[in-house]
């Protein structure tokens, strides 16, 4: 069973996707619409028999950002990608999940620090409120006992 070769534009889209660009970023670079980029990826996925960008890149031997893994599957007929390109290692980003819209990117470290700082601030604030509330209740009880008639104590 022979697979259809990718068009030059489909290969450009796939190469930019391997650099972890979103559909909009790819569209901006190529001067086409985001919907056209999405249509190219649907065509790529159909031609290669895959469901995501990482596997599509693996099939054609395009280097993909992330940790190296070996390519599986058969080579694709491309004018500038020979069998040696398919046997090269490609890379994949294990944290992100590819989709036809874009990529799931983990938060940047500075955002992680910000999140931890916010959690700590809310924990401290909650503790202060709890201790303050208990102190107010205790003070209120003492005032009520002092104001109560002597026989009611």
matplotlib code that plots the C-alpha trace (Angstrom):
import matplotlib.pyplot as plt

x = [0.0, 1.6, 0.9, 0.3, 3.3, 2.8, 2.6, 5.3, 2.9, 1.9, 5.6, 6.2, 3.3, 4.6, 8.1, 6.8, 4.6, 7.7, 9.1, 6.0, 4.3, 0.5, -1.8, -2.0, 1.8, 2.1, -0.5, 1.3, 4.6, 3.2, 0.8, -2.3, -5.3, -5.5, -8.3, -6.1, -3.4, -5.9, -7.1, -3.4, -3.0, -6.2, -4.8, -1.4, -3.0, -5.1, -2.1, 0.1, -2.5, -1.8, -3.8, -1.3, 1.6, 4.3, 3.6, 3.3, 6.7, 8.1, 6.7, 8.6, 11.7, 11.4, 13.3, 10.7, 11.5, 12.0, 13.5, 14.7, 12.8, 13.3, 11.0, 8.5, 6.5, 7.2, 8.8, 6.7, 7.4, 8.8, 11.0, 13.6, 13.3, 15.1, 15.1, 18.0, 15.9, 13.2, 15.7, 17.1, 15.9, 13.1, 12.2, 9.0, 7.9, 6.5, 4.7, 2.5, -0.3, -0.6, -3.9, -5.0, -5.4, -2.2, -0.1, -0.6, 2.5, 3.4, 3.6, 6.9, 9.0, 8.3, 4.6, 5.1, 6.9, 4.1, 1.5, 3.5, 3.8, 0.0, -0.7, 1.6, 0.0, -3.5, -2.4, -0.9, -3.9, -6.3, -4.3, -4.3, -8.1, -8.7, -6.5, -8.0, -11.5, -10.8, -9.3, -12.4, -14.7, -12.6, -12.7, -16.4, -17.0, -15.0, -16.9, -20.2, -19.1, -18.1, -21.4, -23.5, -25.2, -23.3, -25.9, -25.7, -22.0]
y = [0.0, 3.3, 6.5, 9.8, 12.2, 15.4, 18.7, 21.3, 23.4, 20.4, 19.6, 23.3, 23.1, 19.9, 21.3, 24.4, 22.2, 20.2, 23.5, 23.5, 26.4, 26.8, 26.8, 30.6, 31.0, 28.7, 30.6, 33.9, 32.6, 31.1, 34.0, 31.7, 31.5, 29.3, 27.3, 26.5, 25.3, 23.1, 21.7, 21.0, 19.0, 17.0, 16.1, 15.3, 13.0, 11.3, 10.7, 9.4, 7.5, 9.2, 11.3, 13.8, 16.0, 14.2, 10.9, 12.7, 14.2, 10.8, 9.3, 11.8, 11.9, 15.5, 16.4, 17.2, 19.2, 17.2, 13.8, 11.5, 8.4, 6.0, 6.3, 3.5, 2.9, 3.0, 5.9, 8.4, 9.3, 12.8, 14.4, 15.6, 12.9, 9.7, 6.4, 7.6, 10.6, 8.1, 6.1, 9.1, 9.8, 12.3, 14.0, 14.4, 16.6, 14.2, 16.8, 18.2, 16.6, 17.4, 18.5, 20.1, 23.4, 23.8, 22.3, 21.8, 23.5, 23.1, 26.3, 28.2, 27.9, 31.5, 30.8, 27.7, 29.9, 32.4, 29.7, 28.4, 31.9, 32.4, 29.1, 30.1, 33.6, 32.1, 29.5, 32.2, 34.5, 31.6, 30.9, 34.6, 34.7, 31.5, 32.7, 36.2, 34.7, 32.5, 35.5, 37.6, 34.8, 34.3, 38.1, 38.2, 35.3, 37.1, 40.3, 38.5, 36.8, 40.1, 41.7, 38.9, 39.2, 37.6, 34.9, 33.8, 33.0]
z = [0.0, -1.1, 0.7, -1.0, -0.8, 1.3, -0.6, -0.1, 2.0, 4.2, 4.8, 5.8, 8.2, 9.7, 10.1, 11.9, 14.1, 15.0, 16.4, 18.7, 17.0, 17.2, 14.2, 14.5, 14.6, 11.6, 9.7, 10.5, 9.2, 6.0, 5.3, 5.3, 7.6, 10.7, 9.1, 6.2, 8.5, 10.3, 6.9, 6.0, 9.2, 8.6, 5.1, 6.6, 9.3, 6.6, 4.3, 7.0, 8.9, 12.3, 14.7, 16.0, 15.0, 16.9, 15.1, 11.7, 12.3, 13.2, 10.0, 7.8, 9.9, 11.1, 14.3, 17.0, 20.1, 23.3, 24.3, 21.6, 20.7, 17.7, 14.7, 14.1, 11.0, 7.3, 5.4, 3.5, -0.1, 0.0, -2.6, 0.0, 2.7, 2.0, 3.9, 6.1, 7.3, 8.4, 10.4, 12.3, 15.8, 16.2, 19.4, 21.3, 24.1, 26.7, 28.8, 26.1, 24.3, 20.6, 19.0, 15.8, 17.6, 19.5, 22.3, 26.0, 27.4, 31.1, 33.1, 33.0, 36.2, 37.1, 37.0, 39.2, 41.8, 41.6, 42.2, 45.2, 46.6, 46.2, 47.9, 50.8, 51.1, 51.2, 53.8, 56.0, 55.5, 56.4, 59.5, 60.6, 60.0, 62.0, 64.9, 64.8, 64.8, 67.7, 69.7, 68.9, 70.1, 73.3, 74.0, 73.4, 75.8, 78.5, 78.0, 78.2, 81.4, 83.0, 81.9, 83.2, 86.6, 89.5, 90.0, 86.3, 86.4]

ax = plt.figure().add_subplot(projection="3d")
ax.plot(x, y, z, "-o")
ax.set_aspect("equal")
plt.show()
